[in-house]
Amino acid sequence: MLQSTLEMFVFLAVELTLLFLIISFLVGVLQRYIPPAKIQQILGAKQGKGYLVAGFLGAITPFCSCSTIPFLKGLLRANAGFGTMMVFLFASPLLNPIIIGLFVATFGLQVALFYFVVALGVSILAGVTLEKLGFDRYIKSEAYLEPVAKSCATGCSGAPVQRGWRQSVWWQIWLVTWKDFKGVLPYLMGGIALGSVIYGFMPTEFVAGVASRDNPWAIPVAAVIGIPLYIRAEAVIPLSAALAAKGMGLGAVMALIIGSAGASLTEVILLKSIFKNQMIAAFLLVIIGMAVVAGFGYNSLF
């Protein structure tokens, strides 16, 4: 069991580390051409295709709760449409390229494609519905206030401005990539370690009995418990892979990933600075509903 644990840890650590660095660097290159200000401009135009645009913009921006919330305030000040903002809020932490890449590497292209379609579709449907129901009235007035400008002696990446070849675009993108990697490294390694231990030591019969495909309660329970766990997607995907290998149904696995990556207690606290309680409740309901739909949908189709 110890040998299996170590082999799984080394395999996942090497594979997911390389995948994270490569995808993060490519996203950094992409963001040079589509900076946050451009995204705000696009979503602020209130185009007829704004919902779909917001979903795909969320899919190419690797934001988590710590960066999505300040960006959402920027969209408010840019007078973006409420529905398109909600689509971006739901889609961005769930559909960023890093998560999709980890999905493909861990579960295969078919599962990743299904996850992408469900997450994007539910995000758009939720954005349209919340706008039609007038949930924009639950935005706090202070969310529209401009932040106080602060001076900064560093570049956009937070690293000191370099001279010479260190000032090149590619080097700056690599600095941001490496900084992001160091930020998620504890979560990534923690998830891999926990997943490896589960893979090596947890009895298959126990997991299969509690969260198998045949247990109808496994999916809604996984969706709900994913939220307070606050496990980043970089950690929950390798953890879920170990659970799936031990017999956990992929529907429940998908619900767990959406619940933990799409919402967290920390994100809810941050959202309190923007939304009233009614909108917070709607946000959580959408994430849980998306997780349940994805879980049961996968079990019924595959």
C-alpha positions in Angstrom: 0.0 0.0 0.0 2.9 2.4 0.8 4.5 1.7 -2.6 1.2 2.4 -4.4 0.8 5.6 -2.5 4.3 6.8 -3.3 4.0 5.8 -7.0 0.7 7.7 -7.3 2.1 10.8 -5.6 5.2 11.0 -7.8 3.1 10.4 -11.0 0.5 13.0 -10.2 3.0 15.5 -8.8 5.1 15.5 -12.0 2.2 15.4 -14.4 0.1 18.1 -12.8 3.0 20.4 -12.1 4.1 20.4 -15.7 0.5 20.8 -16.8 -0.1 23.7 -14.5 3.1 25.6 -15.5 2.5 25.1 -19.3 -1.1 26.1 -19.2 -0.5 29.1 -16.9 2.2 30.4 -19.1 0.0 30.1 -22.2 -2.8 31.9 -20.4 -0.4 34.6 -19.4 0.4 35.1 -23.1 -3.3 35.2 -23.9 -3.9 37.8 -21.2 -1.3 40.1 -22.8 -3.8 40.4 -25.7 -7.0 40.3 -23.6 -6.2 42.3 -20.4 -8.8 42.8 -17.6 -9.6 46.3 -18.9 -10.5 44.9 -22.3 -12.8 42.3 -20.6 -14.5 45.1 -18.7 -15.0 47.0 -21.9 -16.5 44.0 -23.7 -18.9 43.1 -20.9 -19.8 46.8 -20.3 -21.0 47.1 -23.9 -24.2 45.0 -23.1 -24.1 43.3 -26.4 -26.9 40.9 -27.4 -24.3 38.0 -27.3 -23.0 39.3 -24.0 -24.0 36.2 -22.1 -22.1 33.8 -24.3 -19.1 36.2 -24.5 -19.1 36.4 -20.7 -19.0 32.6 -20.4 -16.1 32.2 -22.7 -14.2 35.1 -21.2 -14.7 33.4 -17.8 -13.3 30.2 -19.4 -10.0 31.9 -20.4 -9.4 33.8 -17.2 -7.9 31.7 -14.4 -9.6 33.6 -11.6 -10.4 32.1 -8.2 -12.5 33.8 -5.5 -9.6 36.0 -4.4 -9.4 37.7 -7.8 -12.9 37.3 -9.1 -14.5 39.5 -6.5 -12.3 42.6 -7.1 -12.8 42.1 -10.8 -16.5 41.9 -10.3 -16.4 45.3 -8.6 -14.6 46.6 -11.7 -17.4 45.3 -13.9 -19.9 47.1 -11.7 -18.1 50.4 -12.1 -17.8 49.7 -15.9 -21.6 49.5 -16.0 -21.6 45.9 -17.3 -24.9 44.2 -17.6 -26.0 42.4 -14.5 -26.7 39.1 -16.3 -23.3 39.0 -18.0 -21.6 39.8 -14.7 -23.3 36.8 -13.1 -22.3 34.5 -16.0 -18.7 35.6 -15.6 -18.9 35.1 -11.8 -20.2 31.6 -12.1 -18.0 30.5 -15.1 -14.6 32.0 -14.2 -13.6 29.8 -11.3 -15.1 26.7 -12.8 -14.0 26.9 -16.4 -10.5 28.4 -16.4 -7.9 26.6 -18.6 -6.0 25.1 -15.7 -9.1 23.3 -14.3 -10.1 22.0 -17.8 -6.5 20.9 -18.5 -6.4 19.0 -15.1 -9.8 17.5 -16.0 -8.6 16.2 -19.4 -5.4 14.8 -17.9 -7.2 13.1 -15.0 -10.6 12.0 -16.3 -10.2 12.2 -20.1 -11.5 14.4 -22.8 -15.1 13.1 -22.8 -15.6 13.9 -19.1 -13.9 17.3 -19.4 -16.1 18.2 -22.4 -19.3 17.2 -20.5 -18.2 19.3 -17.5 -17.4 22.3 -19.7 -20.8 22.2 -21.5 -22.8 21.8 -18.2 -20.9 24.5 -16.4 -21.1 27.0 -19.2 -24.7 26.2 -19.9 -25.9 26.5 -16.3 -23.8 29.7 -15.9 -25.5 31.3 -18.9 -29.0 30.1 -17.8 -28.5 31.4 -14.3 -27.3 34.8 -15.5 -30.3 35.2 -17.8 -32.7 34.1 -15.1 -31.3 36.3 -12.3 -31.4 39.3 -14.6 -35.0 38.6 -15.7 -36.0 38.2 -12.0 -34.5 41.6 -11.2 -31.8 40.3 -8.7 -29.7 43.4 -9.6 -31.7 45.2 -6.8 -29.7 43.1 -4.3 -26.4 44.8 -5.2 -25.2 47.0 -2.4 -24.8 50.6 -3.3 -21.2 50.8 -1.8 -20.1 48.2 -4.4 -20.2 50.9 -7.0 -17.7 53.1 -5.2 -14.3 53.6 -6.8 -11.3 52.3 -4.7 -8.7 54.7 -3.3 -5.7 54.7 -5.6 -2.5 53.4 -4.0 1.0 53.8 -5.3 3.0 50.7 -6.2 6.7 50.4 -6.9 6.4 47.0 -8.5 5.1 45.7 -11.9 1.8 44.0 -12.6 3.1 40.7 -11.3 4.0 42.1 -7.9 7.7 41.5 -8.7 10.2 44.4 -8.9 10.6 45.9 -12.3 13.6 44.3 -14.0 16.0 45.9 -16.4 17.6 44.5 -19.6 16.5 41.1 -20.8 14.6 40.6 -17.6 12.2 43.3 -18.8 11.1 41.2 -21.8 7.5 40.2 -22.1 8.3 36.5 -21.9 10.3 36.9 -18.7 7.5 38.9 -17.1 4.9 36.3 -18.0 7.1 33.6 -16.6 7.5 35.5 -13.3 3.7 35.7 -13.0 3.4 32.0 -13.9 5.9 31.0 -11.3 4.3 33.3 -8.7 0.9 31.7 -9.3 2.4 28.3 -9.1 4.0 29.0 -5.8 0.7 30.3 -4.6 -1.2 27.1 -5.4 1.7 24.7 -4.7 0.6 23.9 -1.1 -2.9 23.2 -2.3 -1.8 21.1 -5.3 0.7 19.0 -3.3 -1.8 18.7 -0.4 -4.5 17.4 -2.7 -2.1 15.0 -4.4 -0.8 13.7 -1.1 -4.3 13.2 0.3 -5.4 11.6 -2.9 -2.4 9.3 -3.0 -3.0 8.2 0.6 -6.7 7.5 -0.2 -5.6 5.6 -3.3 -3.1 3.5 -1.4 -4.8 2.9 1.9 -8.6 3.5 1.8 -10.6 0.3 1.4 -12.3 0.2 -2.0 -15.4 -1.4 -0.5 -16.0 1.5 1.9 -15.9 4.2 -0.8 -18.0 2.1 -3.2 -20.6 1.6 -0.5 -20.9 5.2 0.6 -20.5 7.1 -2.7 -21.0 4.6 -5.5 -23.1 5.3 -8.7 -26.0 3.3 -7.2 -26.4 5.6 -4.1 -28.8 8.4 -5.1 -27.8 10.5 -2.2 -24.1 10.6 -3.1 -24.4 13.4 -5.6 -26.4 16.0 -3.6 -24.3 15.2 -0.5 -21.1 15.7 -2.5 -22.3 18.9 -3.9 -23.2 20.4 -0.5 -20.1 19.2 1.4 -17.8 20.6 -1.3 -18.6 24.2 -0.4 -17.5 24.3 3.3 -14.5 22.1 2.5 -12.9 25.0 0.5 -10.6 22.8 -1.5 -9.1 24.5 -4.5 -9.7 22.8 -7.8 -6.0 22.2 -8.2 -6.3 20.0 -5.0 -9.8 18.5 -5.4 -9.2 17.1 -8.9 -6.3 14.8 -7.9 -8.2 14.0 -4.7 -11.3 13.1 -6.7 -9.3 11.0 -9.1 -8.3 8.9 -6.1 -11.8 8.6 -4.9 -13.0 7.6 -8.4 -10.3 4.9 -8.5 -11.7 3.6 -5.2 -15.2 3.3 -6.5 -16.8 6.8 -6.1 -19.2 7.4 -8.9 -18.0 10.0 -11.4 -21.3 11.9 -11.0 -20.6 12.4 -7.3 -17.0 13.3 -8.2 -18.2 16.0 -10.6 -20.6 17.3 -8.0 -17.8 17.5 -5.4 -15.5 19.4 -7.8 -18.2 21.9 -8.8 -19.2 22.5 -5.2 -15.7 23.1 -3.9 -14.3 25.1 -6.9 -17.5 27.1 -7.6 -18.1 28.4 -4.1 -16.5 28.5 -0.7 -17.1 30.1 2.7 -14.3 32.5 1.9 -15.9 33.5 -1.4 -19.3 34.0 0.3 -17.7 36.3 2.8 -16.1 38.3 0.0 -19.4 38.5 -1.9 -21.1 40.0 1.2 -19.2 43.2 0.3 -21.1 43.3 -3.0 -24.4 41.5 -2.6 -27.3 41.4 -0.1 -28.3 38.1 1.5 -30.9 37.3 -1.2 -28.3 37.3 -3.9 -25.9 35.3 -1.8 -28.5 32.6 -1.3 -29.2 32.6 -5.1 -25.5 32.3 -5.8 -25.2 29.2 -3.5 -28.4 27.7 -5.0 -27.0 28.0 -8.5 -23.7 26.3 -7.6 -25.4 23.5 -5.8 -27.9 23.1 -8.6 -25.2 23.1 -11.2 -23.3 20.4 -9.2 -26.4 18.2 -8.9 -27.4 18.6 -12.5 -23.9 17.7 -13.7 -23.7 14.7 -11.4 -27.1 13.2 -12.3 -26.6 14.2 -16.0 -23.4 12.4 -16.2 -24.7 9.2 -14.6 -27.7 9.2 -17.0 -25.7 9.8 -20.2 -22.6 7.7 -19.6 
